[in-house]
Amino acid sequence: MTRVLWVGLALFGAVAASAQELNTAHQANYLTEAEKEVIRLVNEVRAQPAAFAKKYLESRQGEGAYAKECYDELLRWAPQSVLQPSHALSLAAKDHARDMGTSGKTGHVSTQGENATQRVQRYGTFTGRYNGPWENCSYGFDDPLAIVLQLLIDDGVPSRGHRKNIMQADIRYIGVSIQPHTNYRFNCVMDMADAVADKN
């Protein structure tokens, strides 16, 4: 997607500014407080990328090329609309985080061979333009800020796929699960979609 289109989509959607508007998951009783905070931080970087960069990344620019690049990129990035929590996406994220945590594996394919789309379709129906989710997996942290910064900086990921997913203009919904991991202590799965409806 070109930068011009990114900007156009950002201007089309509403951009939240207040702390209350960013905290879209505060009443989602199926999420832990840490999972709600992951969503709030994702909304903060989407709605206020430059301010987020100055608040959380300015002091980390010396930690390597990826951190410096992320800081510079967020300063230039157009704001995006905030995300709403999704029960279906959160259940799919929990399934994968528990599976990876128990097996000690990493990646987007489950031990049963399922991909993210198949996991989400157990609990929800894609109702928008895209018949599948964007998925991020974080390892090693249960602290919400550490999780979001790891995915944004994307150190060692040449495609910067996790960063691009978080700032994807098309997404509107998010599900998050943080679970124990036998090899990395913790893992967090984040599933996002443009439109999804719960089956139940």
Salt bridges, closest charged atoms under 4 A:
GLU33 OE2 - LYS36 NZ 3.22
GLU37 OE1 - ARG40 NE 2.92
GLU44 OE1 - ARG40 NH1 3.06
GLU44 OE2 - LYS55 NZ 3.43
GLU63 OE1 - ARG60 NE 3.07
GLU69 OE1 - ARG160 NE 2.66
GLU69 OE1 - ARG163 NH1 2.74
ASP72 OD2 - LYS68 NZ 2.57
GLU73 OE1 - ARG163 NH1 3.12
ASP95 OD2 - ARG122 NH2 2.70
GLU114 OE1 - ARG122 NH1 2.46
GLU135 OE1 - HIS108 ND1 2.77
GLU135 OE1 - ARG119 NH2 2.92
ASP154 OD1 - HIS162 ND1 2.49
